[in-house]
Amino acid sequence: SFLGQCTSLEDVDFCAFEKITCISDAFLSDCSSLKTISNISGLKNVVRIGCSFLSGCRCLAFVDLSVFSSVEGIGYSFLKQCSLLEVVDLSFFKKVSCISGSFLSECSSLKTISNISGLRNVKSIGSFFLSGCSSLV
């Protein structure tokens, strides 16, 4: 798990990650103090996101997903337990065909999912999709 369980990490800058095409499992998982992601555009070449990406980042209130327009598959527990996350824009996931379980689950402050039509090419969705999002309107 790359940078997993870095409980004191508050900000991460992805500007030097432009050659990355696949994000491994538990990447930035359980970074309970993470508040900010800078230069996420460095991840613009990613086509696959592994399991538990940003899962358990309880202080993360916003994440710009626009960089993930090339992503085709998302592993389980994507942004799970990000309890301060309020809004998610899914319009950039146009190439995604498979979403594993626990996608955005237990995001208790999540109120709005904009542009869910971005998931129009999804053929498979795992269990617990958006489960436990008690503030979702």
N, CA, C and O atoms as CSV, one atom per row, in Angstrom:
chain,resi,resn,atom,element,x,y,z
A,1,SER,N,N,0.840,-1.187,0.000
A,1,SER,CA,C,0.000,0.000,0.000
A,1,SER,C,C,0.883,1.248,0.000
A,1,SER,O,O,1.530,1.568,0.997
A,2,PHE,N,N,0.895,1.934,-1.117
A,2,PHE,CA,C,1.713,3.130,-1.261
A,2,PHE,C,C,1.056,4.285,-0.521
A,2,PHE,O,O,-0.082,4.647,-0.816
A,3,LEU,N,N,1.748,4.848,0.412
A,3,LEU,CA,C,1.278,5.950,1.252
A,3,LEU,C,C,0.033,5.599,2.052
A,3,LEU,O,O,-0.687,6.499,2.483
A,4,GLY,N,N,-0.234,4.344,2.257
A,4,GLY,CA,C,-1.372,3.926,3.065
A,4,GLY,C,C,-1.084,4.117,4.538
A,4,GLY,O,O,0.057,3.967,4.976
A,5,GLN,N,N,-2.085,4.438,5.286
A,5,GLN,CA,C,-2.041,4.613,6.731
A,5,GLN,C,C,-1.052,5.688,7.179
A,5,GLN,O,O,-0.432,5.572,8.236
A,6,CYS,N,N,-0.914,6.715,6.378
A,6,CYS,CA,C,-0.097,7.875,6.773
A,6,CYS,C,C,-1.017,8.819,7.542
A,6,CYS,O,O,-1.559,9.770,6.979
A,7,THR,N,N,-1.183,8.551,8.806
A,7,THR,CA,C,-2.197,9.240,9.601
A,7,THR,C,C,-1.910,10.718,9.846
A,7,THR,O,O,-2.815,11.451,10.244
A,8,SER,N,N,-0.687,11.175,9.623
A,8,SER,CA,C,-0.356,12.591,9.816
A,8,SER,C,C,-0.311,13.377,8.504
A,8,SER,O,O,-0.159,14.599,8.518
A,9,LEU,N,N,-0.441,12.686,7.378
A,9,LEU,CA,C,-0.385,13.328,6.065
A,9,LEU,C,C,-1.615,14.205,5.851
A,9,LEU,O,O,-2.743,13.722,5.940
A,10,GLU,N,N,-1.402,15.501,5.567
A,10,GLU,CA,C,-2.513,16.437,5.364
A,10,GLU,C,C,-2.684,16.857,3.914
A,10,GLU,O,O,-3.785,17.235,3.515
A,11,ASP,N,N,-1.619,16.802,3.111
A,11,ASP,CA,C,-1.678,17.220,1.716
A,11,ASP,C,C,-0.765,16.320,0.896
A,11,ASP,O,O,0.288,15.890,1.367
A,12,VAL,N,N,-1.179,16.041,-0.334
A,12,VAL,CA,C,-0.337,15.271,-1.238
A,12,VAL,C,C,-0.382,15.944,-2.606
A,12,VAL,O,O,-1.435,16.400,-3.053
A,13,ASP,N,N,0.775,15.998,-3.265
A,13,ASP,CA,C,0.913,16.655,-4.563
A,13,ASP,C,C,1.309,15.614,-5.605
A,13,ASP,O,O,2.343,14.959,-5.476
A,14,PHE,N,N,0.484,15.466,-6.635
A,14,PHE,CA,C,0.704,14.436,-7.653
A,14,PHE,C,C,1.388,14.948,-8.913
A,14,PHE,O,O,1.340,14.265,-9.936
A,15,CYS,N,N,2.006,16.092,-8.889
A,15,CYS,CA,C,2.570,16.690,-10.105
A,15,CYS,C,C,3.620,15.804,-10.781
A,15,CYS,O,O,3.802,15.919,-11.993
A,16,ALA,N,N,4.300,14.950,-10.073
A,16,ALA,CA,C,5.363,14.119,-10.663
A,16,ALA,C,C,4.897,12.701,-11.000
A,16,ALA,O,O,5.727,11.817,-11.214
A,17,PHE,N,N,3.583,12.472,-11.051
A,17,PHE,CA,C,3.054,11.124,-11.247
A,17,PHE,C,C,2.525,10.894,-12.665
A,17,PHE,O,O,1.728,9.978,-12.866
A,18,GLU,N,N,2.929,11.672,-13.628
A,18,GLU,CA,C,2.347,11.635,-14.973
A,18,GLU,C,C,2.569,10.323,-15.732
A,18,GLU,O,O,1.853,10.057,-16.697
A,19,LYS,N,N,3.523,9.510,-15.331
A,19,LYS,CA,C,3.765,8.232,-16.026
A,19,LYS,C,C,2.956,7.085,-15.429
A,19,LYS,O,O,2.976,5.972,-15.956
A,20,ILE,N,N,2.262,7.339,-14.363
A,20,ILE,CA,C,1.467,6.306,-13.694
A,20,ILE,C,C,0.214,6.003,-14.512
A,20,ILE,O,O,-0.531,6.911,-14.882
A,21,THR,N,N,-0.012,4.711,-14.792
A,21,THR,CA,C,-1.218,4.293,-15.522
A,21,THR,C,C,-2.144,3.442,-14.665
A,21,THR,O,O,-3.321,3.278,-14.988
A,22,CYS,N,N,-1.618,2.906,-13.585
A,22,CYS,CA,C,-2.425,2.061,-12.704
A,22,CYS,C,C,-2.138,2.431,-11.249
A,22,CYS,O,O,-0.982,2.488,-10.830
A,23,ILE,N,N,-3.179,2.676,-10.502
A,23,ILE,CA,C,-3.044,2.975,-9.075
A,23,ILE,C,C,-3.240,1.667,-8.322
A,23,ILE,O,O,-4.273,1.013,-8.462
A,24,SER,N,N,-2.256,1.289,-7.530
A,24,SER,CA,C,-2.310,0.016,-6.814
A,24,SER,C,C,-3.300,0.056,-5.649
A,24,SER,O,O,-3.809,1.113,-5.276
A,25,ASP,N,N,-3.555,-1.117,-5.092
A,25,ASP,CA,C,-4.477,-1.245,-3.962
A,25,ASP,C,C,-3.978,-0.464,-2.745
A,25,ASP,O,O,-2.776,-0.347,-2.510
A,26,ALA,N,N,-4.919,0.058,-1.992
A,26,ALA,CA,C,-4.676,0.766,-0.733
A,26,ALA,C,C,-3.839,2.034,-0.906
A,26,ALA,O,O,-3.190,2.483,0.039
A,27,PHE,N,N,-3.853,2.602,-2.090
A,27,PHE,CA,C,-3.126,3.852,-2.359
A,27,PHE,C,C,-3.796,4.975,-1.578
A,27,PHE,O,O,-4.967,5.280,-1.809
A,28,LEU,N,N,-3.079,5.578,-0.677
A,28,LEU,CA,C,-3.577,6.651,0.194
A,28,LEU,C,C,-4.778,6.224,1.031
A,28,LEU,O,O,-5.636,7.049,1.345
A,29,SER,N,N,-4.849,4.959,1.393
A,29,SER,CA,C,-5.958,4.522,2.242
A,29,SER,C,C,-5.661,4.805,3.709
A,29,SER,O,O,-4.511,4.762,4.148
A,30,ASP,N,N,-6.696,5.089,4.438
A,30,ASP,CA,C,-6.616,5.341,5.880
A,30,ASP,C,C,-5.656,6.466,6.250
A,30,ASP,O,O,-5.004,6.418,7.292
A,31,CYS,N,N,-5.575,7.467,5.398
A,31,CYS,CA,C,-4.811,8.680,5.720
A,31,CYS,C,C,-5.807,9.631,6.383
A,31,CYS,O,O,-6.333,10.549,5.754
A,32,SER,N,N,-6.043,9.389,7.643
A,32,SER,CA,C,-7.148,10.020,8.363
A,32,SER,C,C,-7.036,11.535,8.506
A,32,SER,O,O,-8.032,12.180,8.832
A,33,SER,N,N,-5.874,12.123,8.277
A,33,SER,CA,C,-5.708,13.576,8.375
A,33,SER,C,C,-5.651,14.267,7.015
A,33,SER,O,O,-5.547,15.492,6.953
A,34,LEU,N,N,-5.718,13.500,5.922
A,34,LEU,CA,C,-5.605,14.072,4.574
A,34,LEU,C,C,-6.773,15.015,4.293
A,34,LEU,O,O,-7.938,14.618,4.346
A,35,LYS,N,N,-6.440,16.267,3.996
A,35,LYS,CA,C,-7.448,17.296,3.733
A,35,LYS,C,C,-7.426,17.773,2.292
A,35,LYS,O,O,-8.460,18.157,1.746
A,36,THR,N,N,-6.240,17.752,1.669
A,36,THR,CA,C,-6.059,18.372,0.368
A,36,THR,C,C,-5.266,17.478,-0.571
A,36,THR,O,O,-4.304,16.823,-0.171
A,37,ILE,N,N,-5.694,17.464,-1.836
A,37,ILE,CA,C,-4.935,16.798,-2.884
A,37,ILE,C,C,-4.581,17.874,-3.893
A,37,ILE,O,O,-5.461,18.432,-4.547
A,38,SER,N,N,-3.292,18.167,-4.021
A,38,SER,CA,C,-2.815,19.208,-4.934
A,38,SER,C,C,-2.353,18.584,-6.244
A,38,SER,O,O,-1.845,17.463,-6.264
A,39,ASN,N,N,-2.531,19.303,-7.312
A,39,ASN,CA,C,-2.050,18.868,-8.637
A,39,ASN,C,C,-2.453,17.450,-8.982
A,39,ASN,O,O,-1.625,16.657,-9.429
A,40,ILE,N,N,-3.702,17.129,-8.782
A,40,ILE,CA,C,-4.174,15.784,-9.109
A,40,ILE,C,C,-4.043,15.515,-10.606
A,40,ILE,O,O,-4.131,14.365,-11.037
A,41,SER,N,N,-3.836,16.556,-11.394
A,41,SER,CA,C,-3.664,16.406,-12.848
A,41,SER,C,C,-2.480,15.513,-13.196
A,41,SER,O,O,-2.394,15.018,-14.320
A,42,GLY,N,N,-1.575,15.300,-12.262
A,42,GLY,CA,C,-0.455,14.387,-12.479
A,42,GLY,C,C,-0.898,12.946,-12.680
A,42,GLY,O,O,-0.112,12.114,-13.135
A,43,LEU,N,N,-2.152,12.641,-12.345
A,43,LEU,CA,C,-2.679,11.281,-12.501
A,43,LEU,C,C,-3.511,11.137,-13.779
A,43,LEU,O,O,-4.336,10.229,-13.876
A,44,LYS,N,N,-3.307,12.002,-14.737
A,44,LYS,CA,C,-4.145,12.043,-15.947
A,44,LYS,C,C,-4.036,10.812,-16.841
A,44,LYS,O,O,-4.906,10.603,-17.686
A,45,ASN,N,N,-3.005,9.997,-16.687
A,45,ASN,CA,C,-2.825,8.818,-17.535
A,45,ASN,C,C,-3.303,7.515,-16.887
A,45,ASN,O,O,-3.104,6.436,-17.444
A,46,VAL,N,N,-3.917,7.612,-15.740
A,46,VAL,CA,C,-4.393,6.431,-15.023
A,46,VAL,C,C,-5.579,5.807,-15.766
A,46,VAL,O,O,-6.529,6.498,-16.133
A,47,VAL,N,N,-5.506,4.483,-15.982
A,47,VAL,CA,C,-6.607,3.759,-16.624
A,47,VAL,C,C,-7.276,2.767,-15.661
A,47,VAL,O,O,-8.380,2.292,-15.925
A,48,ARG,N,N,-6.606,2.461,-14.554
A,48,ARG,CA,C,-7.155,1.517,-13.577
A,48,ARG,C,C,-6.862,2.019,-12.174
A,48,ARG,O,O,-5.732,2.388,-11.854
A,49,ILE,N,N,-7.895,2.029,-11.343
A,49,ILE,CA,C,-7.751,2.419,-9.941
A,49,ILE,C,C,-7.987,1.172,-9.094
A,49,ILE,O,O,-9.054,0.561,-9.161
A,50,GLY,N,N,-6.999,0.802,-8.306
A,50,GLY,CA,C,-7.091,-0.390,-7.466
A,50,GLY,C,C,-8.030,-0.203,-6.286
A,50,GLY,O,O,-8.691,0.827,-6.158
A,51,CYS,N,N,-8.078,-1.186,-5.450
A,51,CYS,CA,C,-8.969,-1.203,-4.293
A,51,CYS,C,C,-8.547,-0.193,-3.219
A,51,CYS,O,O,-7.364,0.090,-3.034
A,52,SER,N,N,-9.531,0.328,-2.537
A,52,SER,CA,C,-9.355,1.206,-1.368
A,52,SER,C,C,-8.657,2.524,-1.683
A,52,SER,O,O,-7.963,3.065,-0.822
A,53,PHE,N,N,-8.821,3.051,-2.880
A,53,PHE,CA,C,-8.246,4.354,-3.239
A,53,PHE,C,C,-8.897,5.432,-2.388
A,53,PHE,O,O,-10.112,5.619,-2.446
A,54,LEU,N,N,-8.106,6.136,-1.604
A,54,LEU,CA,C,-8.543,7.206,-0.702
A,54,LEU,C,C,-9.604,6.747,0.299
A,54,LEU,O,O,-10.346,7.573,0.832
A,55,SER,N,N,-9.681,5.483,0.551
A,55,SER,CA,C,-10.639,4.955,1.516
A,55,SER,C,C,-10.204,5.306,2.933
A,55,SER,O,O,-9.026,5.189,3.270
A,56,GLY,N,N,-11.131,5.728,3.746
A,56,GLY,CA,C,-10.838,6.055,5.138
A,56,GLY,C,C,-10.160,7.393,5.339
A,56,GLY,O,O,-9.596,7.652,6.402
A,57,CYS,N,N,-10.209,8.250,4.326
A,57,CYS,CA,C,-9.642,9.602,4.449
A,57,CYS,C,C,-10.747,10.514,4.995
A,57,CYS,O,O,-11.393,11.251,4.251
A,58,ARG,N,N,-10.936,10.446,6.267
A,58,ARG,CA,C,-12.075,11.071,6.939
A,58,ARG,C,C,-12.072,12.597,6.937
A,58,ARG,O,O,-13.116,13.203,7.179
A,59,CYS,N,N,-10.941,13.231,6.674
A,59,CYS,CA,C,-10.865,14.696,6.645
A,59,CYS,C,C,-10.938,15.263,5.230
A,59,CYS,O,O,-10.908,16.481,5.053
A,60,LEU,N,N,-11.030,14.412,4.239
A,60,LEU,CA,C,-11.069,14.851,2.847
A,60,LEU,C,C,-12.484,15.324,2.510
A,60,LEU,O,O,-13.419,14.524,2.475
A,61,ALA,N,N,-12.636,16.624,2.262
A,61,ALA,CA,C,-13.954,17.193,1.983
A,61,ALA,C,C,-14.219,17.336,0.490
A,61,ALA,O,O,-15.372,17.472,0.081
A,62,PHE,N,N,-13.171,17.308,-0.331
A,62,PHE,CA,C,-13.340,17.471,-1.774
A,62,PHE,C,C,-12.226,16.737,-2.505
A,62,PHE,O,O,-11.077,16.721,-2.062
A,63,VAL,N,N,-12.581,16.131,-3.627
A,63,VAL,CA,C,-11.573,15.541,-4.510
A,63,VAL,C,C,-12.023,15.792,-5.951
A,63,VAL,O,O,-13.165,15.515,-6.316
A,64,ASP,N,N,-11.118,16.313,-6.747
A,64,ASP,CA,C,-11.386,16.614,-8.154
A,64,ASP,C,C,-11.166,15.346,-8.969
A,64,ASP,O,O,-10.031,14.895,-9.119
A,65,LEU,N,N,-12.238,14.771,-9.493
A,65,LEU,CA,C,-12.150,13.523,-10.239
A,65,LEU,C,C,-11.989,13.750,-11.742
A,65,LEU,O,O,-11.947,12.788,-12.509
A,66,SER,N,N,-11.900,14.994,-12.164
A,66,SER,CA,C,-11.848,15.317,-13.600
A,66,SER,C,C,-10.637,14.705,-14.301
A,66,SER,O,O,-10.669,14.499,-15.514
A,67,VAL,N,N,-9.603,14.422,-13.579
A,67,VAL,CA,C,-8.388,13.853,-14.151
A,67,VAL,C,C,-8.586,12.395,-14.589
A,67,VAL,O,O,-7.783,11.868,-15.359
A,68,PHE,N,N,-9.628,11.754,-14.113
A,68,PHE,CA,C,-9.814,10.329,-14.361
A,68,PHE,C,C,-10.663,10.015,-15.594
A,68,PHE,O,O,-11.404,9.031,-15.592
A,69,SER,N,N,-10.573,10.804,-16.612
A,69,SER,CA,C,-11.371,10.579,-17.825
A,69,SER,C,C,-10.916,9.361,-18.629
A,69,SER,O,O,-11.644,8.914,-19.515
A,70,SER,N,N,-9.737,8.813,-18.345
A,70,SER,CA,C,-9.238,7.627,-19.047
A,70,SER,C,C,-9.451,6.336,-18.260
A,70,SER,O,O,-9.152,5.251,-18.759
A,71,VAL,N,N,-9.956,6.443,-17.054
A,71,VAL,CA,C,-10.135,5.273,-16.191
A,71,VAL,C,C,-11.204,4.342,-16.754
A,71,VAL,O,O,-12.287,4.774,-17.149
A,72,GLU,N,N,-10.868,3.041,-16.780
A,72,GLU,CA,C,-11.780,2.012,-17.297
A,72,GLU,C,C,-12.331,1.116,-16.199
A,72,GLU,O,O,-13.412,0.547,-16.347
A,73,GLY,N,N,-11.597,0.986,-15.097
A,73,GLY,CA,C,-12.035,0.118,-14.004
A,73,GLY,C,C,-11.678,0.695,-12.650
A,73,GLY,O,O,-10.636,1.328,-12.484
A,74,ILE,N,N,-12.567,0.467,-11.671
A,74,ILE,CA,C,-12.378,0.995,-10.319
A,74,ILE,C,C,-12.536,-0.162,-9.337
A,74,ILE,O,O,-13.548,-0.863,-9.348
A,75,GLY,N,N,-11.527,-0.355,-8.491
A,75,GLY,CA,C,-11.557,-1.412,-7.492
A,75,GLY,C,C,-12.516,-1.115,-6.345
A,75,GLY,O,O,-13.059,-0.014,-6.248
A,76,TYR,N,N,-12.718,-2.101,-5.481
A,76,TYR,CA,C,-13.666,-1.920,-4.383
A,76,TYR,C,C,-13.183,-0.875,-3.375
A,76,TYR,O,O,-11.990,-0.589,-3.272
A,77,SER,N,N,-14.127,-0.324,-2.648
A,77,SER,CA,C,-13.897,0.659,-1.577
A,77,SER,C,C,-13.314,1.979,-2.077
A,77,SER,O,O,-12.529,2.612,-1.371
A,78,PHE,N,N,-13.681,2.393,-3.264
A,78,PHE,CA,C,-13.259,3.686,-3.826
A,78,PHE,C,C,-13.881,4.808,-2.997
A,78,PHE,O,O,-15.105,4.917,-2.924
A,79,LEU,N,N,-13.051,5.636,-2.376
A,79,LEU,CA,C,-13.489,6.753,-1.535
A,79,LEU,C,C,-14.438,6.327,-0.409
A,79,LEU,O,O,-15.281,7.115,0.022
A,80,LYS,N,N,-14.307,5.119,0.054
A,80,LYS,CA,C,-15.144,4.631,1.154
A,80,LYS,C,C,-14.769,5.331,2.458
A,80,LYS,O,O,-13.592,5.584,2.713
A,81,GLN,N,N,-15.740,5.634,3.259
A,81,GLN,CA,C,-15.564,6.241,4.586
A,81,GLN,C,C,-14.877,7.605,4.538
A,81,GLN,O,O,-14.099,7.944,5.430
A,82,CYS,N,N,-15.160,8.366,3.518
A,82,CYS,CA,C,-14.691,9.756,3.473
A,82,CYS,C,C,-15.826,10.593,4.037
A,82,CYS,O,O,-16.625,11.165,3.295
A,83,SER,N,N,-15.882,10.654,5.340
A,83,SER,CA,C,-17.055,11.177,6.034
A,83,SER,C,C,-17.293,12.677,5.872
A,83,SER,O,O,-18.383,13.142,6.204
A,84,LEU,N,N,-16.337,13.453,5.384
A,84,LEU,CA,C,-16.559,14.889,5.156
A,84,LEU,C,C,-16.878,15.211,3.700
A,84,LEU,O,O,-17.215,16.351,3.381
A,85,LEU,N,N,-16.777,14.244,2.833
A,85,LEU,CA,C,-17.048,14.445,1.410
A,85,LEU,C,C,-18.528,14.750,1.210
A,85,LEU,O,O,-19.387,13.973,1.625
A,86,GLU,N,N,-18.830,15.896,0.565
A,86,GLU,CA,C,-20.224,16.323,0.394
A,86,GLU,C,C,-20.732,16.226,-1.036
A,86,GLU,O,O,-21.913,15.950,-1.251
A,87,VAL,N,N,-19.859,16.449,-2.021
A,87,VAL,CA,C,-20.262,16.471,-3.422
A,87,VAL,C,C,-19.270,15.659,-4.248
A,87,VAL,O,O,-18.060,15.752,-4.041
A,88,VAL,N,N,-19.785,14.865,-5.182
A,88,VAL,CA,C,-18.947,14.097,-6.099
A,88,VAL,C,C,-19.503,14.271,-7.506
A,88,VAL,O,O,-20.706,14.130,-7.730
A,89,ASP,N,N,-18.620,14.577,-8.448
A,89,ASP,CA,C,-18.995,14.711,-9.854
A,89,ASP,C,C,-18.480,13.477,-10.594
A,89,ASP,O,O,-17.272,13.258,-10.678
A,90,LEU,N,N,-19.392,12.681,-11.125
A,90,LEU,CA,C,-19.025,11.428,-11.792
A,90,LEU,C,C,-18.974,11.555,-13.310
A,90,LEU,O,O,-18.837,10.544,-13.998
A,91,SER,N,N,-19.078,12.736,-13.838
A,91,SER,CA,C,-19.125,12.934,-15.288
A,91,SER,C,C,-17.849,12.495,-15.999
A,91,SER,O,O,-17.859,12.293,-17.214
A,92,PHE,N,N,-16.781,12.351,-15.279
A,92,PHE,CA,C,-15.490,12.047,-15.888
A,92,PHE,C,C,-15.214,10.555,-16.018
A,92,PHE,O,O,-14.170,10.168,-16.542
A,93,PHE,N,N,-16.121,9.719,-15.556
A,93,PHE,CA,C,-15.929,8.272,-15.602
A,93,PHE,C,C,-16.580,7.638,-16.835
A,93,PHE,O,O,-17.112,6.531,-16.749
A,94,LYS,N,N,-16.545,8.303,-17.937
A,94,LYS,CA,C,-17.227,7.856,-19.160
A,94,LYS,C,C,-16.685,6.555,-19.726
A,94,LYS,O,O,-17.407,5.863,-20.445
A,95,LYS,N,N,-15.447,6.197,-19.432
A,95,LYS,CA,C,-14.849,4.959,-19.951
A,95,LYS,C,C,-14.938,3.792,-18.976
A,95,LYS,O,O,-14.552,2.672,-19.311
A,96,VAL,N,N,-15.439,4.046,-17.782
A,96,VAL,CA,C,-15.521,2.997,-16.767
A,96,VAL,C,C,-16.583,1.973,-17.153
A,96,VAL,O,O,-17.723,2.325,-17.454
A,97,SER,N,N,-16.189,0.696,-17.140
A,97,SER,CA,C,-17.141,-0.368,-17.455
A,97,SER,C,C,-17.454,-1.235,-16.230
A,97,SER,O,O,-18.449,-1.959,-16.214
A,98,CYS,N,N,-16.602,-1.156,-15.210
A,98,CYS,CA,C,-16.789,-1.996,-14.028
A,98,CYS,C,C,-16.464,-1.209,-12.758
A,98,CYS,O,O,-15.398,-0.605,-12.638
A,99,ILE,N,N,-17.395,-1.231,-11.826
A,99,ILE,CA,C,-17.185,-0.618,-10.510
A,99,ILE,C,C,-17.342,-1.719,-9.479
A,99,ILE,O,O,-18.398,-2.346,-9.394
A,100,SER,N,N,-16.312,-1.956,-8.705
A,100,SER,CA,C,-16.367,-2.994,-7.676
A,100,SER,C,C,-17.169,-2.513,-6.468
A,100,SER,O,O,-17.625,-1.370,-6.441
A,101,GLY,N,N,-17.340,-3.372,-5.480
A,101,GLY,CA,C,-18.164,-3.083,-4.309
A,101,GLY,C,C,-17.693,-1.926,-3.447
A,101,GLY,O,O,-16.535,-1.513,-3.499
A,102,SER,N,N,-18.611,-1.424,-2.663
A,102,SER,CA,C,-18.393,-0.360,-1.670
A,102,SER,C,C,-17.926,0.958,-2.282
A,102,SER,O,O,-17.196,1.715,-1.642
A,103,PHE,N,N,-18.338,1.232,-3.502
A,103,PHE,CA,C,-18.030,2.498,-4.177
A,103,PHE,C,C,-18.704,3.630,-3.423
A,103,PHE,O,O,-19.930,3.658,-3.313
A,104,LEU,N,N,-17.916,4.565,-2.903
A,104,LEU,CA,C,-18.413,5.720,-2.147
A,104,LEU,C,C,-19.321,5.330,-0.980
A,104,LEU,O,O,-20.193,6.109,-0.596
A,105,SER,N,N,-19.135,4.162,-0.424
A,105,SER,CA,C,-19.991,3.759,0.696
A,105,SER,C,C,-19.516,4.398,1.997
A,105,SER,O,O,-18.340,4.723,2.161
A,106,GLU,N,N,-20.452,4.566,2.904
A,106,GLU,CA,C,-20.203,5.125,4.233
A,106,GLU,C,C,-19.649,6.547,4.188
A,106,GLU,O,O,-18.883,6.946,5.065
A,107,CYS,N,N,-20.029,7.297,3.182
A,107,CYS,CA,C,-19.681,8.725,3.102
A,107,CYS,C,C,-20.871,9.483,3.686
A,107,CYS,O,O,-21.738,9.957,2.952
A,108,SER,N,N,-20.902,9.589,4.992
A,108,SER,CA,C,-22.083,10.067,5.716
A,108,SER,C,C,-22.477,11.509,5.415
A,108,SER,O,O,-23.633,11.873,5.630
A,109,SER,N,N,-21.563,12.343,4.926
A,109,SER,CA,C,-21.890,13.735,4.595
A,109,SER,C,C,-22.207,13.936,3.120
A,109,SER,O,O,-22.552,15.047,2.715
A,110,LEU,N,N,-22.099,12.893,2.312
A,110,LEU,CA,C,-22.331,13.013,0.875
A,110,LEU,C,C,-23.781,13.393,0.609
A,110,LEU,O,O,-24.705,12.642,0.920
A,111,LYS,N,N,-23.962,14.583,0.022
A,111,LYS,CA,C,-25.302,15.109,-0.235
A,111,LYS,C,C,-25.658,15.098,-1.711
A,111,LYS,O,O,-26.827,14.954,-2.071
A,112,THR,N,N,-24.653,15.248,-2.566
A,112,THR,CA,C,-24.919,15.405,-3.994
A,112,THR,C,C,-23.950,14.579,-4.839
A,112,THR,O,O,-22.737,14.599,-4.636
A,113,ILE,N,N,-24.531,13.856,-5.791
A,113,ILE,CA,C,-23.736,13.199,-6.818
A,113,ILE,C,C,-24.168,13.844,-8.121
A,113,ILE,O,O,-25.285,13.631,-8.592
A,114,SER,N,N,-23.282,14.630,-8.697
A,114,SER,CA,C,-23.642,15.303,-9.941
A,114,SER,C,C,-23.147,14.505,-11.133
A,114,SER,O,O,-22.117,13.833,-11.082
A,115,ASN,N,N,-23.908,14.602,-12.194
A,115,ASN,CA,C,-23.568,13.974,-13.474
A,115,ASN,C,C,-23.358,12.475,-13.372
A,115,ASN,O,O,-22.363,11.944,-13.867
A,116,ILE,N,N,-24.289,11.801,-12.734
A,116,ILE,CA,C,-24.193,10.342,-12.641
A,116,ILE,C,C,-24.245,9.706,-14.021
A,116,ILE,O,O,-23.904,8.534,-14.179
A,117,SER,N,N,-24.669,10.471,-15.019
A,117,SER,CA,C,-24.693,9.981,-16.399
A,117,SER,C,C,-23.294,9.635,-16.903
A,117,SER,O,O,-23.148,8.947,-17.913
A,118,GLY,N,N,-22.271,10.111,-16.201
A,118,GLY,CA,C,-20.898,9.746,-16.546
A,118,GLY,C,C,-20.659,8.250,-16.432
A,118,GLY,O,O,-19.683,7.735,-16.977
A,119,LEU,N,N,-21.539,7.549,-15.729
A,119,LEU,CA,C,-21.406,6.098,-15.545
A,119,LEU,C,C,-22.196,5.315,-16.594
A,119,LEU,O,O,-22.473,4.132,-16.399
A,120,ARG,N,N,-22.554,5.946,-17.676
A,120,ARG,CA,C,-23.435,5.310,-18.674
A,120,ARG,C,C,-22.840,4.067,-19.341
A,120,ARG,O,O,-23.593,3.265,-19.895
A,121,ASN,N,N,-21.537,3.882,-19.309
A,121,ASN,CA,C,-20.918,2.700,-19.922
A,121,ASN,C,C,-20.631,1.590,-18.923
A,121,ASN,O,O,-20.047,0.565,-19.277
A,122,VAL,N,N,-21.039,1.791,-17.681
A,122,VAL,CA,C,-20.814,0.776,-16.646
A,122,VAL,C,C,-21.711,-0.425,-16.906
A,122,VAL,O,O,-22.923,-0.297,-17.080
A,123,LYS,N,N,-21.086,-1.586,-16.929
A,123,LYS,CA,C,-21.813,-2.836,-17.171
A,123,LYS,C,C,-21.968,-3.656,-15.896
A,123,LYS,O,O,-22.813,-4.548,-15.820
A,124,SER,N,N,-21.148,-3.348,-14.897
A,124,SER,CA,C,-21.165,-4.124,-13.660
A,124,SER,C,C,-20.894,-3.208,-12.464
A,124,SER,O,O,-19.945,-2.424,-12.467
A,125,ILE,N,N,-21.747,-3.323,-11.444
A,125,ILE,CA,C,-21.578,-2.567,-10.202
A,125,ILE,C,C,-21.615,-3.559,-9.051
A,125,ILE,O,O,-22.544,-4.359,-8.938
A,126,GLY,N,N,-20.611,-3.504,-8.209
A,126,GLY,CA,C,-20.530,-4.413,-7.066
A,126,GLY,C,C,-21.501,-4.035,-5.959
A,126,GLY,O,O,-22.192,-3.020,-6.039
A,127,SER,N,N,-21.542,-4.854,-4.943
A,127,SER,CA,C,-22.446,-4.639,-3.804
A,127,SER,C,C,-22.038,-3.409,-2.992
A,127,SER,O,O,-20.899,-2.949,-3.061
A,128,PHE,N,N,-22.969,-2.905,-2.243
A,128,PHE,CA,C,-22.795,-1.765,-1.333
A,128,PHE,C,C,-22.438,-0.469,-2.059
A,128,PHE,O,O,-21.756,0.389,-1.498
A,129,PHE,N,N,-22.889,-0.325,-3.286
A,129,PHE,CA,C,-22.716,0.901,-4.067
A,129,PHE,C,C,-23.460,2.030,-3.353
A,129,PHE,O,O,-24.680,1.970,-3.206
A,130,LEU,N,N,-22.741,3.045,-2.914
A,130,LEU,CA,C,-23.307,4.206,-2.202
A,130,LEU,C,C,-24.034,3.842,-0.912
A,130,LEU,O,O,-24.864,4.623,-0.448
A,131,SER,N,N,-23.757,2.699,-0.327
A,131,SER,CA,C,-24.454,2.323,0.914
A,131,SER,C,C,-23.935,3.144,2.092
A,131,SER,O,O,-22.757,3.496,2.153
A,132,GLY,N,N,-24.814,3.434,2.999
A,132,GLY,CA,C,-24.435,4.188,4.193
A,132,GLY,C,C,-24.226,5.662,3.965
A,132,GLY,O,O,-23.662,6.347,4.818
A,133,CYS,N,N,-24.673,6.168,2.824
A,133,CYS,CA,C,-24.576,7.607,2.532
A,133,CYS,C,C,-25.861,8.252,3.028
A,133,CYS,O,O,-26.744,8.586,2.238
A,134,SER,N,N,-25.959,8.424,4.324
A,134,SER,CA,C,-27.204,8.833,4.990
A,134,SER,C,C,-27.649,10.256,4.655
A,134,SER,O,O,-28.812,10.587,4.885
A,135,SER,N,N,-26.774,11.108,4.123
A,135,SER,CA,C,-27.149,12.488,3.804
A,135,SER,C,C,-27.502,12.663,2.326
A,135,SER,O,O,-27.860,13.759,1.894
A,136,LEU,N,N,-27.400,11.590,1.563
A,136,LEU,CA,C,-27.656,11.664,0.129
A,136,LEU,C,C,-29.117,11.997,-0.143
A,136,LEU,O,O,-30.031,11.330,0.341
A,137,VAL,N,N,-29.305,13.045,-0.930
A,137,VAL,CA,C,-30.665,13.523,-1.227
A,137,VAL,C,C,-31.191,12.832,-2.439
A,137,VAL,O,O,-32.320,13.092,-2.857
